[in-house]
Amino acid sequence: AQKVTQAQTEISVVEKEDVTLDCVYETRDTTYYLFWYKQPPSGELVFLIRRNSFDEQNEISGRYSWNFQKSTSSFNFTITASQVVDSAVYFCALRKIQGAQKLVFGQGTRLTINP
Amino acid sequence: DGGITQSPKYLFRKEGQNVTLSCEQNLNHDAMYWYRQDPGQGLRLIYYSQIVNDFQKGDIAEGYSVSREKKESFPLTVTSAQKNPTAFYLCASTALRSDTEAFFGQGTRLTVV
């Protein structure tokens, strides 16, 4: 069975601080995809990144960076110099590469950036 | 603009009533999904469909039904058998190739009154 754990339920920081959101996963599959989604107050999930289990390179996109470590089954997300607009609920998710594209989500982390 | 449209945004249901949530996409995606979100929990899969006239149960299908008569549409009916229907419901779609991500609608918030 697949499982995703986001142990941080809520995080609150002051603007311009760096913040890391943790994600730990469990799967018996040798190949899989990992995702991060952002859910702003409007409700829809906004795609941020997809990572193939073959590729353990870290990725940076502007103020966002992701650290994938297969050895510890973690896929952490860091926001550098946070901004108020980063306030949202963030979800980590996992799915198989083959077959139906059913996502298994973590519980989500509510991030609040205070001015 | 391509996307997924869910309606209504807010829905109120009386005890014992069936209600239907609409989901329409114009992304030409083959697969569509319904997820349920409860406070403090992640999204859980209710039903999914990879092709017209075919669908499969997800992890929490009891008390729900779906249909897929058109590629663009995947309505979800919350029946009276669903004992705790108050939740936020999200519809998603994907292309069938593996190297892609799911696109989500803006959700429907269902409340039992």
Chai-1 contact restraints between the chains, C-beta under 6 A:
chainA,res_idxA,chainB,res_idxB,connection_type,confidence,min_distance_angstrom,max_distance_angstrom,comment,restraint_id
A,G43,B,Q106,contact,1.0,0.0,6.0,A-B,restraint_1
A,G43,B,G107,contact,1.0,0.0,6.0,A-B,restraint_2
A,E44,B,F104,contact,1.0,0.0,6.0,A-B,restraint_3
A,E44,B,Q106,contact,1.0,0.0,6.0,A-B,restraint_4
A,L45,B,F104,contact,1.0,0.0,6.0,A-B,restraint_5
A,F47,B,E101,contact,1.0,0.0,6.0,A-B,restraint_6
A,R50,B,E101,contact,1.0,0.0,6.0,A-B,restraint_7
A,I97,B,S98,contact,1.0,0.0,6.0,A-B,restraint_8
A,Q101,B,T94,contact,1.0,0.0,6.0,A-B,restraint_9
A,K102,B,L45,contact,1.0,0.0,6.0,A-B,restraint_10
A,F105,B,G42,contact,1.0,0.0,6.0,A-B,restraint_11
A,F105,B,L43,contact,1.0,0.0,6.0,A-B,restraint_12
A,G106,B,G42,contact,1.0,0.0,6.0,A-B,restraint_13
A,Q107,B,Q41,contact,1.0,0.0,6.0,A-B,restraint_14
A,Q107,B,G42,contact,1.0,0.0,6.0,A-B,restraint_15
A,G108,B,G42,contact,1.0,0.0,6.0,A-B,restraint_16
